[in-house]
């Protein structure tokens, strides 16, 4: 048959790393213009007009044309919580019987979770239809009463409608098993109205994952609601544009957040299952994008199976990542090198390093972008050693001041000058001036894999370029690094400026300073022993914080190598070596 899903391909040979230098520039530093913000506001106001309500009228479906499978397994533990009367996400919990879908007390991430009906997947994983359907129906009735007739954010946001259509159709047995014909009609009628809303709004969603999600819902509605051929054509055209602007050619996503790429993998896998259900061939861009996204996602995981923490996203739990990879049907190896996506992976023996070797995302393309250029995370098998402090996505449940602090350069394992960010973070949360280009050189040798990268984030203010060299031995037992500050024209050229190279330690890593003040012994929870040595600065052990896979803050420590850099520049060298 002409199937939408092909059999999983055999694992391909690893793509060789292309050695040599490259220059990576930020595409667009600007945030949304005033005119764009005004247009978005006017669009939302237009939803309340009689004209928009008229556009949502039309024939209502009596049934769906199919019930696609959901290829992504749910979280059974979260599903059991639902059966016990609680909706959960990370550490946030709400009573299902009194759930307010628009209540933002638990954070925007929780609102998006409940509004998208992603929890239907968890419920399906925890119980058979007969047990789960009453729970799903009760929550559906609450949503219909609160938001079915009121066209307003957040419930009617285009990306949430896209996700909701995928969830409602894949888990129709949970929400449409009732013998109450009035209720069933209300669900199907609202589904059709949501599809018509997407007809008008999908291509106006923010660039990146939100626009891709909206287009996915439009396509799913076109495939599963009778008379949907014109909508399917519009949806596929919208998806082509959304992928062209929202995904990178090497498998990444323009927000540069691994948590967003994970969501993209889940979304595309679910959408391809809709094509499979209708026995339709998807546009080639859909499986091709998924095939590129999976190795890119694997490329930013560490040995414990969780993501490394970048661009406001936390590590998430390993089973969430594993379920997404399994559901994608793509068998591949981790991507070691990317230019557009911006991450480099070094691996030797049991150790893995992931480094951010690109500018932050353009402000208009990312919510919560971070000033993390040239930071890295490092792990010995399942034991993380060097980490970034993390982020509060997708939970968004931390106090705002903590969330903002996690975006700073100092919250990442890299070097700061004058305790400032390499890329400015404005009070409104947008990114400002700073890193505009990164020069990257990668070399592979029998003895070690090496990265040398530099950024210009401090040139304008301090006249200095930060260059970082990283070399991981082939057996993974030694990571050698050097941070160099080089004078560059065009800067202010301050006489001296303070610097601090930070190495945030994972929780459970016990650091003991050596007597000479130039090193520390790092004892891992699993019993491993590593030694840190530095030269060119003063070493101190300070407190830190780490956000775990459920969005919970954990106490941690950091090694800080500090000193003063003259106008002519300076350098520090350091090494992390297995000691036992």
WOKAFEN-V578401 format. One record per pair of residues at least 4 apart in sequence whose ideal C-beta (glycine too) atoms are under 7 Angstrom apart, sorted by sequence separation. I is the first residue (numbers start at 1). J is the second residue. D is the distance in whole Angstrom. If there is no record, write none. Layout:
BEGIN
I/J/D
I/J/D
END
This chain:
BEGIN
32/36/4
34/38/6
35/39/6
36/40/6
37/41/6
38/42/6
39/43/6
40/44/7
41/45/6
42/46/6
50/54/6
51/55/7
52/56/7
75/79/7
76/80/6
77/81/7
78/82/7
79/83/7
80/84/6
82/86/7
88/92/7
95/99/7
104/108/6
106/110/4
108/112/6
109/113/6
110/114/7
111/115/6
112/116/6
119/123/6
120/124/6
121/125/7
122/126/6
123/127/7
127/131/4
128/132/7
129/133/5
132/136/6
133/137/6
134/138/6
135/139/7
136/140/6
137/141/6
138/142/7
139/143/7
140/144/6
141/145/6
142/146/6
143/147/6
144/148/4
152/156/6
153/157/5
157/161/7
158/162/6
159/163/7
160/164/6
161/165/6
162/166/7
163/167/6
164/168/6
165/169/6
166/170/6
167/171/6
168/172/7
171/175/6
172/176/5
173/177/6
180/184/7
181/185/6
182/186/6
183/187/7
184/188/7
185/189/6
186/190/6
187/191/6
188/192/7
189/193/6
190/194/6
191/195/7
192/196/7
193/197/6
194/198/7
195/199/7
197/201/6
198/202/5
201/205/7
206/210/5
207/211/6
209/213/6
210/214/6
211/215/6
212/216/6
213/217/7
214/218/7
215/219/6
216/220/6
217/221/6
218/222/6
219/223/6
220/224/6
221/225/5
228/232/5
229/233/7
230/234/7
231/235/6
232/236/6
233/237/6
234/238/6
235/239/6
236/240/7
237/241/7
238/242/6
239/243/6
240/244/6
241/245/6
242/246/5
243/247/5
248/252/4
252/256/7
258/262/6
259/263/7
260/264/6
261/265/7
262/266/7
263/267/6
264/268/6
265/269/6
266/270/6
267/271/6
268/272/6
269/273/7
272/276/6
273/277/6
274/278/7
282/286/4
284/288/6
285/289/6
286/290/7
287/291/6
288/292/7
289/293/6
290/294/7
292/296/6
293/297/6
294/298/6
295/299/6
301/305/6
302/306/6
309/313/6
316/320/5
318/322/6
319/323/6
320/324/7
321/325/6
322/326/6
323/327/6
324/328/6
338/342/6
361/365/5
379/383/6
392/396/5
398/402/5
400/404/6
401/405/6
402/406/7
407/411/7
416/420/7
421/425/6
426/430/5
458/462/5
459/463/6
472/476/7
473/477/6
505/509/4
513/517/7
514/518/7
524/528/4
547/551/6
548/552/5
565/569/6
566/570/7
32/37/5
47/52/5
74/79/6
81/86/5
82/87/6
88/93/5
94/99/5
113/118/6
114/119/7
127/132/4
143/148/7
151/156/5
155/160/7
156/161/7
178/183/5
205/210/4
206/211/6
223/228/6
248/253/7
255/260/5
275/280/5
282/287/6
301/306/7
309/314/6
316/321/6
338/343/6
347/352/5
361/366/4
379/384/5
380/385/6
392/397/6
398/403/5
406/411/5
409/414/6
444/449/5
459/464/7
473/478/4
514/519/4
534/539/6
565/570/4
46/52/6
113/119/7
154/160/7
178/184/6
205/211/4
222/228/4
247/253/6
248/254/7
301/307/6
302/308/6
307/313/7
309/315/6
363/369/7
379/385/6
392/398/4
405/411/6
410/416/5
425/431/6
426/432/5
458/464/5
459/465/6
505/511/6
514/520/6
523/529/6
547/553/6
548/554/5
81/88/5
86/93/5
87/94/5
104/111/6
168/175/6
221/228/6
222/229/7
246/253/7
253/260/5
275/282/4
300/307/6
308/315/7
337/344/6
345/352/7
346/353/4
378/385/5
409/416/5
424/431/7
443/450/5
472/479/5
513/520/5
514/521/7
563/570/7
86/94/7
124/132/6
147/155/4
176/184/6
246/254/6
253/261/5
300/308/5
307/315/5
361/369/5
378/386/4
423/431/6
424/432/3
442/450/7
458/466/6
512/520/6
521/529/7
522/530/4
545/553/5
546/554/5
86/95/7
87/96/5
102/111/7
123/132/5
205/214/4
222/231/4
223/232/6
252/261/6
306/315/4
307/316/5
336/345/5
345/354/5
360/369/5
377/386/6
410/419/7
424/433/5
442/451/5
456/465/6
470/479/7
471/480/5
511/520/5
512/521/5
78/88/5
85/95/6
86/96/6
221/231/6
222/232/3
272/282/6
300/310/7
306/316/6
335/345/7
360/370/6
376/386/7
377/387/5
424/434/5
521/531/6
522/532/6
545/555/7
546/556/5
85/96/5
176/187/6
253/264/6
306/317/7
334/345/6
343/354/6
344/355/5
360/371/6
377/388/6
392/403/5
423/434/3
441/452/5
454/465/5
455/466/6
470/481/5
511/522/6
545/556/6
561/572/6
85/97/6
87/99/6
94/106/6
123/135/6
175/187/6
202/214/4
306/318/5
343/355/7
409/421/5
422/434/5
423/435/5
454/466/6
469/481/6
519/531/6
520/532/5
544/556/4
101/114/5
123/136/6
201/214/7
202/215/5
218/231/6
219/232/6
222/235/5
305/318/3
343/356/6
344/357/5
360/373/7
375/388/6
408/421/5
409/422/5
421/434/7
422/435/5
440/453/5
454/467/4
468/481/7
469/482/4
509/522/6
510/523/4
519/532/6
544/557/6
561/574/7
82/96/6
92/106/4
101/115/6
272/286/6
304/318/6
307/321/6
342/356/6
343/357/7
359/373/6
392/406/7
439/453/7
485/499/7
519/533/4
543/557/6
544/558/4
92/107/7
99/114/7
271/286/7
272/287/6
306/321/6
342/357/6
391/406/5
438/453/6
439/454/5
452/467/7
453/468/6
468/483/5
509/524/6
518/533/6
519/534/7
542/557/7
120/136/6
198/214/6
202/218/5
218/234/7
219/235/4
305/321/6
342/358/3
356/372/5
372/388/7
390/406/6
438/454/7
518/534/6
541/557/6
542/558/5
218/235/4
219/236/6
305/322/6
356/373/6
357/374/7
389/406/5
408/425/7
438/455/5
452/469/5
466/483/7
467/484/4
505/522/7
508/525/4
518/535/7
92/110/5
268/286/6
356/374/7
407/425/6
483/501/5
541/559/6
542/560/5
198/217/6
356/375/5
437/456/6
451/470/5
466/485/6
467/486/6
520/539/7
89/109/7
198/218/5
215/235/6
218/238/6
219/239/6
301/321/6
435/455/5
436/456/6
450/470/7
519/539/7
539/559/6
540/560/5
89/110/5
268/289/6
269/290/7
355/376/4
435/456/6
450/471/5
464/485/5
465/486/5
518/539/6
520/541/7
268/290/4
354/376/7
389/411/4
435/457/4
464/486/7
517/539/6
539/561/5
540/562/7
168/191/6
198/221/7
215/238/4
216/239/7
353/376/6
354/377/5
368/391/7
388/411/6
434/457/4
448/471/5
449/472/5
464/487/6
465/488/5
89/113/5
215/239/4
388/412/5
448/472/6
463/487/6
464/488/7
537/561/4
538/562/6
265/290/7
353/378/5
368/393/6
388/413/6
448/473/5
463/488/6
537/562/6
538/563/6
165/191/7
195/221/4
387/413/7
447/473/7
448/474/6
537/563/4
87/114/6
215/242/5
351/378/7
352/379/5
386/413/5
433/460/7
447/474/6
464/491/7
532/559/6
534/561/5
536/563/7
265/293/5
351/379/7
446/474/6
463/491/3
513/541/6
165/194/6
264/293/6
265/294/6
351/380/5
459/488/5
462/491/6
463/492/6
164/194/7
165/195/7
195/225/6
212/242/5
350/380/6
461/491/7
462/492/6
463/493/4
511/541/6
211/242/4
212/243/6
294/325/6
350/381/4
459/490/6
460/491/6
461/492/6
87/119/6
199/231/7
261/293/6
265/297/6
459/491/5
462/494/6
161/194/5
192/225/6
301/334/7
422/455/6
212/246/5
294/328/5
298/332/7
423/457/6
536/570/7
140/175/5
199/234/7
203/238/5
211/246/6
261/296/6
262/297/6
298/333/7
299/334/4
422/457/3
462/497/5
536/571/6
537/572/5
161/197/6
162/198/7
195/231/7
202/238/5
261/297/5
294/330/4
298/334/4
299/335/4
371/407/7
377/413/7
422/458/6
501/537/7
536/572/3
82/119/6
161/198/5
209/246/7
295/332/5
298/335/7
299/336/7
370/407/4
371/408/6
372/409/7
375/412/4
376/413/6
535/572/7
536/573/6
136/174/4
137/175/6
148/186/7
207/245/5
208/246/4
290/328/6
294/332/6
295/333/6
371/409/4
375/413/5
534/572/6
535/573/5
115/154/6
136/175/5
207/246/6
258/297/7
291/330/6
295/334/6
296/335/5
299/338/7
368/407/6
375/414/4
505/544/7
507/546/5
520/559/6
534/573/7
82/122/7
99/139/7
115/155/6
158/198/6
290/330/6
295/335/4
372/412/4
374/414/5
504/544/5
506/546/7
534/574/4
78/119/7
82/123/5
133/174/5
137/178/6
156/197/6
251/292/3
417/458/5
533/574/7
101/143/6
132/174/5
141/183/7
144/186/6
148/190/5
243/285/6
247/289/5
250/292/7
251/293/5
258/300/5
296/338/6
370/412/7
372/414/7
532/574/7
533/575/5
79/122/4
83/126/6
96/139/6
99/142/6
111/154/6
158/201/4
240/283/7
300/343/5
78/122/4
79/123/5
82/126/7
83/127/6
116/160/5
129/173/5
133/177/4
158/202/5
209/253/6
251/295/6
252/296/5
299/343/6
418/462/7
532/576/5
101/146/6
115/160/5
118/163/7
129/174/6
208/253/6
240/285/6
251/296/3
262/307/7
296/341/5
417/462/5
79/125/5
80/126/5
101/147/6
144/190/6
158/204/7
159/205/5
208/254/5
209/255/7
243/289/6
250/296/7
299/345/5
308/354/5
310/356/6
511/557/5
530/576/6
531/577/5
74/121/4
75/122/5
79/126/3
116/163/4
117/164/5
120/167/5
124/171/6
140/187/7
158/205/4
207/254/7
208/255/5
236/283/5
303/350/7
417/464/7
507/554/4
530/577/7
74/122/4
79/127/7
83/131/7
112/160/7
116/164/6
129/177/6
259/307/7
507/555/7
511/559/7
530/578/6
531/579/4
72/121/6
76/125/4
118/167/6
258/307/4
303/352/6
373/422/5
507/556/5
530/579/6
74/124/6
75/125/7
76/126/5
117/167/4
124/174/6
163/213/5
166/216/6
224/274/7
258/308/7
302/352/5
311/361/7
371/421/4
506/556/7
529/579/4
70/121/6
74/125/3
116/167/6
117/168/6
120/171/4
123/174/6
159/210/4
162/213/4
166/217/6
169/220/6
209/260/5
216/267/6
220/271/7
223/274/5
371/422/5
415/466/6
505/556/6
529/580/4
73/125/6
83/135/6
102/154/6
158/210/7
162/214/4
165/217/4
212/264/7
219/271/6
223/275/7
258/310/6
302/354/7
371/423/4
504/556/6
505/557/5
82/135/6
102/155/7
161/214/7
162/215/7
257/310/6
505/558/6
101/155/7
120/174/6
159/213/4
162/216/5
163/217/7
166/220/5
209/263/6
213/267/6
220/274/5
256/310/7
257/311/4
259/313/3
262/316/7
300/354/5
371/425/6
504/558/5
505/559/7
159/214/5
162/217/3
165/220/5
169/224/5
209/264/6
212/267/7
216/271/5
223/278/5
256/311/5
257/312/6
258/313/6
311/366/6
503/558/6
158/214/4
161/217/6
162/218/7
165/221/5
255/311/6
257/313/5
312/368/3
502/558/5
503/559/4
223/280/7
259/316/7
312/369/7
266/324/5
269/327/5
311/369/6
312/370/6
502/560/5
521/579/7
262/321/6
265/324/5
269/328/5
311/370/5
500/560/5
501/561/4
266/327/7
262/324/6
310/372/6
369/431/5
373/435/5
500/562/4
265/328/5
360/423/5
371/434/6
499/562/7
498/562/7
499/563/6
373/438/6
498/564/6
499/565/5
363/430/5
363/431/4
415/483/5
496/564/5
497/565/5
308/377/4
496/565/7
496/566/5
360/431/6
501/572/6
495/567/6
494/567/7
493/567/5
302/377/7
304/379/7
315/390/7
360/435/6
303/379/5
314/390/5
359/435/4
302/379/4
314/391/5
359/436/6
303/381/5
304/382/4
309/387/7
313/391/5
314/392/7
359/437/7
303/382/5
309/388/5
312/391/4
314/393/7
359/438/6
374/453/6
418/497/5
304/384/7
313/393/5
358/438/5
417/497/5
418/498/6
485/565/5
487/567/6
309/390/4
312/393/5
357/438/6
374/455/6
487/568/6
302/384/6
309/391/6
373/455/5
417/499/5
487/569/5
357/440/5
416/499/7
486/569/5
251/335/6
373/457/6
415/499/6
416/500/5
485/569/5
415/500/7
485/570/5
252/338/6
256/342/6
415/501/4
485/571/7
484/571/4
250/338/4
252/340/6
414/502/7
483/571/7
250/339/6
252/341/3
413/502/6
482/571/6
483/572/5
250/340/5
251/341/6
252/342/7
413/503/5
249/340/6
250/341/5
413/504/5
482/573/5
248/340/4
374/466/6
410/502/6
248/341/5
481/574/5
357/451/7
374/468/5
376/470/7
312/407/6
480/575/5
355/451/6
357/453/5
478/575/7
479/576/5
344/442/7
52/151/7
478/577/5
70/170/4
170/270/7
477/577/7
68/169/6
69/170/7
70/171/7
348/449/7
378/479/6
464/565/7
477/578/4
67/169/7
68/170/5
48/151/7
346/449/5
47/151/4
166/270/5
463/567/7
47/152/7
64/169/6
67/172/5
166/271/7
256/361/5
337/442/6
346/451/7
464/569/6
67/173/7
255/361/5
254/361/6
344/451/5
64/172/6
44/153/6
47/156/6
257/366/7
255/365/6
256/366/7
254/365/4
255/366/4
355/470/6
389/504/6
388/504/6
353/470/7
386/503/5
387/504/5
386/504/7
353/472/6
386/505/7
387/506/5
385/505/7
351/472/7
385/506/6
384/506/4
346/470/7
348/472/5
385/509/6
348/473/6
351/476/4
346/472/4
348/474/5
349/475/5
350/476/6
353/479/7
61/188/5
348/475/6
349/476/3
60/188/6
348/476/3
349/477/7
60/189/4
61/192/6
60/192/5
58/192/7
259/393/5
259/394/6
257/393/7
56/193/5
385/522/7
58/196/6
385/524/7
56/196/5
55/196/6
56/197/6
383/524/5
406/547/7
383/525/7
383/526/5
380/524/7
55/200/6
383/528/6
385/530/6
380/528/6
397/551/6
389/544/6
392/547/6
389/545/5
390/546/6
391/547/6
395/551/4
208/365/6
389/546/6
390/547/3
66/224/6
207/365/6
389/547/7
65/224/5
387/546/6
392/551/6
64/224/5
43/204/6
65/226/6
61/225/5
61/226/5
72/266/5
72/269/6
71/269/5
72/270/6
71/270/6
70/270/6
71/273/5
70/273/7
69/273/5
68/273/5
68/274/4
68/276/7
68/277/4
66/277/4
66/278/6
65/278/7
317/549/4
314/547/5
316/549/5
317/550/7
315/549/5
314/549/7
314/551/6
306/549/6
73/323/5
72/323/6
72/324/6
73/327/7
72/327/4
71/327/4
5/272/6
4/272/5
4/275/3
5/276/5
4/276/4
3/276/6
3/279/7
4/280/6
2/279/6
4/281/6
1/279/6
4/282/5
2/281/5
109/393/6
109/394/5
110/395/7
109/395/4
109/396/4
110/397/7
107/395/6
108/396/4
109/397/7
107/396/4
107/397/4
106/397/6
92/395/7
90/395/4
92/397/5
89/395/6
91/397/7
90/397/7
24/339/6
22/339/6
24/342/7
14/333/5
17/336/6
18/337/7
11/331/5
12/332/6
17/337/5
8/329/5
10/331/7
11/332/6
8/330/7
9/331/6
11/333/7
8/331/5
5/329/6
31/363/4
32/364/5
26/359/4
29/362/6
30/363/7
31/364/5
24/358/5
28/362/4
29/363/7
30/364/6
24/359/7
27/362/5
26/362/6
28/364/6
31/430/4
29/433/7
29/436/7
26/436/5
25/436/6
25/437/5
24/437/6
23/437/6
24/438/5
23/439/6
24/440/6
21/439/7
22/440/5
21/440/7
21/441/5
20/441/7
19/442/6
19/443/5
17/442/6
19/444/6
17/444/5
91/550/6
90/550/4
91/551/6
90/551/4
91/552/5
END
